[in-house]
Amino acid sequence: MKDAAHREDRWSAGDAYEPYVGRWSRPVAARFLEWLPVGANARWLDVGCGTGALSETILERAAPREVVGVDAAEPFVGFAQSRLRDPRAEIRLGDATALPCDDAEFDAAVAGLVLNFVPDPAQAVREMKRAVRPGGTVAAYVWDYAGEMQLMRRFWDAAVLLDPAARDLDEGQRFPLCHPERLLDLWQDAGLVSTAVRVIDIPTVFRDFDDYWMPFLGGQGPAPGYCVSLSEAERGALREHLRATLTAAADGTIPLQARAFAVRGARPI
């Protein structure tokens, strides 16, 4: 097997990321937004907007005045710009730890599925706090990689069984931030108040095994990146192990669950 410890995550193709995670981020985003105390006509900042799943959901459900998405991956910025044609939306290239915005410019700053990929998440949260007005909302959600984000958990459990070195890339190992108590500490350490965390569970039902497997061949993110780095024989062995261990329903669908942890707080007045 190739050296998993020295492989970098790739974020270069929005159309490959969408069937892998983007389609599941949207229902989580809807539940997340319902939980936030942000009214209509608000200005929103979406940090690490990726392909635009959270920004799109804000536009559809939150009646915003403005949504500004920021992402460091130029291909994802271009993809989001091509999808979000709403005049209330703007997508900017930028760093989560040095946001391209003024102080107190927004009513809410949110981040979906990105904080664990930021080299300095504490600085990113401080920047989100800076970007909102006093009393404004700062919130985020991340996958429960170590537990009930099942599409990834099943993949890594199989990968590590066949290749113990794959443990170095397993998000459940790499991202200790993705636990409720760690997120709460991060928010409180940033000086945010009225903090809270919650669990969001959504069903992820795959049409068949190919609907589960094919997104791992897109190379976007840790698990797909690992998958495409394997030899054809190694990848085939992983595919067949997963095929044998994933339980299909009578109609051929594969019902799994995705769990996310969400955190919110407010900039002190």
N, C-alpha and C positions, 0 to 999 in steps of 0.2 A: 504494500500500500504506500501511497505517497505521504509525505510528511505533513500531517494536518496542522501541526503547531505553527507552521510558517506560511500559512495561506491567508490572504487578505479577503475580506468581504467585498463583493462587487455590487455596484449600484449603477448600472450603465444602460439598462433597457426597461423602460416603464411598461412596455407591452408584455414583457415576460414576468414582471413583478405582479401585475394585476391578477392573473389567474392563481398565483401562488398565495398572496396575502391580501392584495387590494380588495378582492371581492368579499373577504371575511371582515375586513376592517370597517366596512360601511355599516353593517348592523350593530357592531360594537359602538361605533361613533354615534349612532342614533340614540342608543341607551345612555351613553356618556353625556350627550348634550341635554337630555331630559333631566339629568341630575344636577346640572349647573344653574346657579342663580343669576342668569343673564337674560335680560329682557330683549324685546324687539328693538330694532333700530340701533343696535350696538355695533361698535367697531371691534372686529376680531383679528387676532394675529395667530396664524397657524404655523408653529415652529417645526421644521423638519417635515414639510407638507408632502414630500414624496410625490406620488402620482396624483395627489389631490383628493383622496377619498374623504378626509375629514373636512376639508374646505368645501367640497361639493355638498356634503351633508349639512354643514352650517347654512349654506345658501338655500337648500331645500327646506330646512326645518326650523331655522332660528330667526328668520326675517331680519337679517342683518342690514345695517347701512353699508358696511364695507367688510370685506375679508381680504387680508393680505397673507399670502403663503410665502414662506421662506424655506429654501432647501440648498444644501451645499453641493448636491449632485446635479451638474448641468443637464444631463440627459433627462432626469426626472423633472426638472424645471420646465424644459421644453415640452415634455409629455403633458404635464399639468396645464400648461398654457394652451395647448391644443385642445384640451377637453373642457376647460372652464371658460366659456365665452360670455358668461354673465358680466355685464358692465360693472357690477359691484365688486368683482374679483380682480386681484392683481397678484401675480406670482413673481417673486424676486429671488435672485441668486444671493445666498448669504450664509454666514456661519452662525450656528445657534449660540455660540459663546461670545459673539460680537454682533448682535442683531442690527440690521440696517434700518433703524427706525429711531424716532425721537423719544425722549423720556415722556412717559404718561400719554402716549399717543393713542392707546387702545383701551377699551372697556374690558376685554378679556384676552388672555394669551393662553393658547392650548398647544399640546404636543401629543400626537398619536403615534405610538409604537416606535419612538425614536430615541428617547433619553438614554437608553442603555448603549446606544451606538455612538454617543457623543463622548469624546475623550475626557471632558470635564463637565459631568452633568450638574454639579453644584453651581458652576459658573453659568451654565445655561438657564438654570432656574432663577438665579439672580438677575440675569438679563431679561427673562420673562417678567419678573417683578418690576424691573425698571421700566419696561415697555407699557405697563398698565397704569391707569390713573389710581390715586388713593381710593381704596374701596373696591378696586377692580379685581377680577377673578383670574387666578393662575391655576391651571389644571392640566393633567396628563393621564394617559393610560399606556400600559405595557402588557405584553403577553405573560401568562404564567408558564414560562418555558420549562420550569422544573417539574410542573405538575400537569394541569389539565388543559394545556394548549395541545390537544391530542394529536393533531396532524403532524406536528413537529416532534412531539414526544415519542410517538410510535416510530418515526423515521430514525431518530437518534438512538433509541434503544436497540433497533435492529442494526444500525451502523456500528455501534460500539461492540455488539456481540460478535460481529464479523471482523472488526478491525478496532482493537482496544485503543489505538492511537487517535481514533476519531473523537474520543472524549474531550480532547483539547479544543474542539470546535463546537461542541454541544452547548447551545445557548443556556441550558439549565445549569451548566457548570460555569460558563463565562460571565453570566450576568446576575450576580447576587443582589443587585439593585432591585430586581423584579420580584419583590415581596412587599406586602402591605406595610410592615413596620419600617422597612428601609425607605420606602417612598415617603412615609409620614415624617421620618427623621429628616429627610432631604428638604421637605417643605418647611418644617419648623426651623431648621438650621438657617434657612434663607430669610427668616424673619417674617414669614407669612402667618396669618392668623386665621381663626375659624377653620382649621384644617380638618379634613376627613378623608377616609378611604372607603372603597367599596369594591365588591366583586361583581363582574359582569360576565355572565355565561351566555353563549349563543350556540345554536346547533350548526354544525358544518356537515352537510349531507352531500356526499359525492355521488354522481350519477352511476359510476362504476369504478373499477380499479384504475383504468386509464385516466379518469378525471382526477383521481388522487395523485397518481404517479407523474403524469406529464409535466406539471408545473415545476417539479424538481429538476427537470432538464433545462430550465431557463437560466440557471447560473446566477440568479440574483439573491444575495444574502447567504448566510453561513451554510444552511443545509443544501440548497441547490448548488452552491459553489463547491462544496465537498463532493456532491454527487457527480457533477460533470468532470471533476478532476480524476475520477477513477478510470481504470482501464475498462474496456467493454466487458470483459469477463467478470471483473469485480462489481461493476454496476449491474450486470445481469444477476449475479448472486444476491445482491441487495434487493433488487426488484422482486425476485422470486420468493425471497424470505418474507418480504412485506406482503406479497400476494397471499402467501399461505397463512399469515398471522392476522390480517385484517378481516374482520367478520362482516360479511355482506348480509343484508336483509333479503327476504323472499323475493323482492322485486329487483334485486341486484345492486341496489344502492348501498353505500357504506356510510352509516350514521356515526359521526364523531361529534365531539364538543370542543369549543374553544373558550378558554377562560382568560379574561383580562383583569388586571388590577388597576383601579382608577384612584387618583388622588386630586384633591382640590384645596384651595386656600384663597386668602384675600390679601392684597397689599394694605397694610395698616393705614388708617385715615389720619 
